[in-house]
Amino acid sequence: MINIVPYEPSLRGLWNDLITVARNGHFLFDRDYMEYHASRFSDVSCIILHEDAPIAVFPANVTGDTVHSHQGLTFGGLVLADTTKSARVLQVFDALISHYRGIGSKKIIYKALPPIYHRRPAQEDLYALFRFGARLVRRDVTTSIDCRCPGSYSKRRLRGLKKASSAGIQVRKSQRWRDYWHLLTGSLESRHGVTPVHTIEEIELLASRFPEAIQLYVSTLDDHVVAGVVMYNTATVAHAQYIAVSDDGRRVGALDCLLDHVILRYQQTHRFFDFGISNEDGGRILNEGLVSQKEEFGGSTVVHDVYELSIE
């Protein structure tokens, strides 16, 4: 009844069609997004068929004897057609386990999609993980605003907005990717000793492929970019990432003004505004300063879980 079909390029249309209508679809799972860095991963993604009709896809790669869902993506897991129900998902897990065991794998690392990204409830996979004995190995805190009942701004954030107004900060959607990537790269290197996951060429490519889903907003002072945020937008969530501010921008509240602008803008179109995770060391360390800043805009916690499923 269940047929596991390894993904190959000829199936791109079938894969992307299901992503578009899935209850828990996300443009990250679109093959045009996944394959910008395909050379970095050994892809073992699957399309799952029931009576020859696609009912789910599973974005995945393999390292050694471990299948991951998918290391090139923030999260993953089964992407479910609207008609795929709980009992069928149990059958899908059983078939996936047999399939990956057959290629020599011993475990699956499963990054569950946080429920705020579901178009409608789609946590059948979490029940299946429980039934098949998976264990929770990581839990991250991601800070989100429910736009139907947002929390209040702190006094510190309100003071920042007043400073930005007095300084003449301007906020707009922008195509100044290279100006902002220069600011972002310098900020990450000086403060954390890291570089952006995406190169400027990669983020420009992805923004050109998904212009409605990937957008840049910047704060400017005398036409200089002093803060920015990259928005990843789905049907339910406006997700802020790559947030950075220059020293000059920090002094005049440019980031407060920028985040206030995008929060208010996406409250009109999205159920949730998400700031992303504030964890280190596999979720065991909470960056309290970072999470506090996000909470001061009215956000609160949604967890992002990762499971390990032994299939030996």
C-alpha positions in Angstrom: 0.0 0.0 0.0 2.9 2.4 0.8 5.6 2.9 -1.8 8.8 4.8 -1.0 10.3 6.4 -4.1 13.8 8.0 -3.8 13.8 11.5 -5.1 15.4 12.2 -8.5 15.3 15.3 -10.7 12.6 13.9 -12.9 10.2 14.0 -9.9 10.8 17.8 -9.2 7.3 18.7 -10.5 5.6 16.1 -8.4 7.6 17.0 -5.3 7.0 20.8 -5.6 3.3 20.3 -6.4 2.8 18.5 -3.0 4.8 21.1 -1.2 2.5 23.8 -2.5 -0.7 22.2 -1.1 0.7 20.4 2.0 -0.8 21.2 5.4 2.8 21.9 6.6 4.5 23.0 3.4 7.2 25.6 3.4 9.2 27.1 0.6 12.4 25.7 2.2 11.3 22.3 1.0 10.9 23.5 -2.6 13.6 21.8 -4.7 14.6 25.2 -6.1 15.5 26.2 -2.6 17.0 22.9 -1.4 19.2 22.5 -4.4 21.1 25.8 -4.3 23.6 23.9 -2.0 22.9 20.3 -3.3 26.7 19.7 -3.7 27.2 19.9 0.1 24.9 17.0 0.9 24.2 13.4 0.0 20.5 13.6 -0.7 18.3 10.6 0.3 14.9 12.4 0.1 11.8 10.4 -0.7 8.4 10.8 -2.1 5.8 8.6 -0.4 3.0 7.1 -2.5 -0.2 5.4 -1.4 -1.9 3.5 -4.2 0.3 5.5 -6.7 -0.8 8.9 -5.3 1.7 11.1 -3.5 0.7 11.5 0.2 4.0 12.9 1.7 7.6 13.9 0.9 10.6 13.6 3.2 13.5 16.0 2.7 16.6 14.2 3.9 20.3 13.7 3.5 22.7 11.0 4.9 26.0 11.1 6.6 27.6 7.8 7.4 24.9 5.6 9.0 22.6 8.5 9.9 19.7 10.0 7.9 19.0 13.6 8.7 15.9 15.6 7.9 17.6 17.8 6.3 20.9 19.2 7.5 20.7 22.0 4.9 17.4 23.2 6.3 16.3 24.9 9.5 13.7 22.2 10.1 12.1 19.3 8.2 10.2 16.2 8.7 7.4 14.7 6.8 5.5 17.1 4.6 2.0 15.9 4.4 -0.7 16.0 1.8 -4.0 17.4 3.1 -5.7 14.0 3.1 -2.9 12.1 4.9 -4.2 11.0 8.3 -2.8 9.6 11.6 -3.1 5.9 10.8 -1.5 6.4 7.4 1.4 8.3 8.9 2.2 5.4 11.1 2.4 3.2 8.0 4.6 5.8 6.3 7.1 5.8 9.2 7.2 2.0 9.1 7.9 2.1 5.4 10.6 4.8 5.8 12.3 2.9 8.5 12.5 -0.2 6.3 13.7 1.8 3.4 16.5 3.6 5.2 17.5 0.4 7.1 17.8 -1.2 3.6 20.4 1.3 2.6 22.5 0.7 5.7 21.3 3.5 8.0 21.0 3.0 11.7 19.2 6.1 12.9 17.2 9.1 11.7 17.7 12.6 13.1 14.3 14.3 12.7 13.9 18.1 13.0 10.2 18.6 13.5 8.5 21.6 12.0 7.2 24.0 14.7 3.4 24.1 14.7 3.2 27.8 14.0 4.2 26.9 10.4 1.3 24.5 9.9 -1.5 25.8 7.7 -3.7 23.6 9.8 -2.7 21.0 12.5 -0.2 18.5 11.2 1.5 16.8 14.2 0.8 13.2 13.1 4.6 12.8 12.8 5.1 13.5 16.5 2.7 10.8 17.4 4.4 8.4 15.1 7.8 9.3 16.5 6.5 8.4 20.0 5.0 5.2 18.8 8.3 4.1 17.2 10.4 5.0 20.3 12.1 8.2 19.2 13.8 10.3 21.9 14.0 14.0 22.2 17.7 15.1 21.8 17.4 18.8 21.3 14.9 21.6 22.1 15.4 25.2 21.1 13.5 28.3 22.1 12.2 30.3 19.2 10.5 33.6 20.2 7.2 34.3 18.4 4.5 36.9 18.4 0.9 35.7 17.9 -0.4 38.6 15.8 -4.0 38.0 17.0 -2.9 38.7 20.6 0.5 40.3 20.7 2.4 41.1 23.9 3.4 44.5 24.9 6.7 46.3 24.1 9.0 47.0 27.0 9.8 50.6 28.1 13.4 50.1 26.7 12.1 49.2 23.2 9.7 52.2 23.3 12.7 54.5 24.2 14.6 53.1 21.2 11.7 54.0 18.9 11.7 57.6 20.2 15.5 57.8 19.6 15.1 56.5 16.1 12.4 59.0 15.3 14.4 61.9 16.6 17.5 60.8 14.6 15.5 60.6 11.3 15.9 56.8 10.8 14.2 55.6 7.6 12.9 52.0 7.1 12.1 50.4 3.8 12.1 47.2 1.9 15.3 47.2 -0.1 17.4 45.5 -2.8 20.6 46.7 -1.2 21.7 43.2 -0.4 25.4 43.8 -0.8 25.5 46.9 1.4 23.6 45.0 4.1 25.7 41.8 3.7 28.8 43.9 4.3 27.3 45.2 7.6 26.0 41.8 8.6 29.3 40.0 7.9 31.3 42.5 9.9 28.9 42.4 12.8 28.9 38.5 13.0 32.7 38.3 12.7 33.4 41.0 15.4 30.7 39.9 17.9 30.6 36.1 17.4 33.6 35.1 15.2 31.3 33.6 12.5 30.1 34.4 9.0 26.6 34.2 7.5 25.4 30.8 6.5 24.6 32.1 3.0 27.1 34.0 0.9 26.0 37.2 -0.8 25.7 35.3 -4.1 23.6 32.6 -2.5 21.2 34.9 -0.8 20.8 37.0 -3.9 20.1 33.8 -5.9 17.5 32.6 -3.4 15.8 36.1 -3.2 15.5 36.1 -7.0 14.0 32.6 -7.0 11.5 33.4 -4.2 10.9 37.2 -4.3 7.7 37.1 -2.4 9.1 34.8 0.3 12.6 36.3 0.9 12.8 40.0 1.4 15.2 42.5 2.9 14.3 45.4 5.1 16.9 48.1 6.1 17.1 51.1 8.3 19.1 54.0 6.9 20.7 57.1 8.3 21.7 59.7 5.8 21.3 57.0 3.2 23.7 54.6 4.9 22.5 51.2 5.9 22.7 51.0 9.7 20.5 48.0 10.4 18.7 45.2 8.5 16.7 42.0 8.7 16.0 39.3 6.1 12.3 38.1 6.2 11.4 34.5 5.3 7.7 34.5 4.7 5.3 31.5 4.6 1.5 31.2 4.6 1.4 31.6 8.4 4.7 32.9 9.6 6.9 36.0 8.9 10.3 34.8 10.1 13.0 37.3 10.9 16.6 36.2 10.4 20.0 37.7 9.7 19.3 40.6 12.1 22.2 43.1 12.5 22.8 46.7 13.4 25.9 48.9 13.1 27.4 50.8 16.1 26.0 54.0 14.7 22.6 52.3 14.3 22.6 50.9 17.8 23.2 54.4 19.3 20.1 55.8 17.6 17.6 52.9 18.0 17.8 51.9 14.3 17.1 48.2 15.1 14.1 49.0 17.3 12.6 51.1 14.6 13.3 48.4 11.9 11.8 45.6 13.9 8.7 47.6 14.9 8.2 48.4 11.2 8.3 44.8 10.0 6.2 43.5 13.0 3.4 46.0 12.2 3.7 45.3 8.5 3.3 41.5 8.8 0.6 41.7 11.5 -1.7 42.6 8.6 -1.0 39.4 6.6 0.4 36.7 8.9 -0.7 34.8 12.0 2.8 34.7 13.6 5.9 36.9 13.6 8.9 34.7 14.6 12.4 35.9 15.7 14.1 32.6 15.6 16.0 30.6 18.2 18.2 31.9 21.0 20.1 28.8 22.0 23.6 27.4 21.9 25.2 24.1 22.7 22.5 21.9 21.2 19.7 23.8 23.0 21.3 23.4 26.4 22.3 27.1 26.8 19.8 29.9 26.5 21.2 33.2 25.4 19.3 35.3 27.9 20.2 38.7 26.5 19.1 37.7 23.0 15.9 36.1 24.1 15.1 39.0 26.4 15.5 41.5 23.5 12.9 39.5 21.4 10.5 39.1 24.3 10.6 42.9 24.8 8.8 43.2 21.5 6.0 41.1 22.8 7.2 37.7 21.8 7.0 34.4 23.8 8.3 30.9 23.4 7.5 28.2 20.8 9.9 25.2 21.0 11.7 23.6 18.0 12.3 19.9 18.7 14.8 17.5 17.3 14.4 13.7 17.7 16.6 10.7 17.3 15.0 7.5 16.0 17.0 4.2 16.1 16.2 2.0 13.1 18.7 -0.8 13.6 
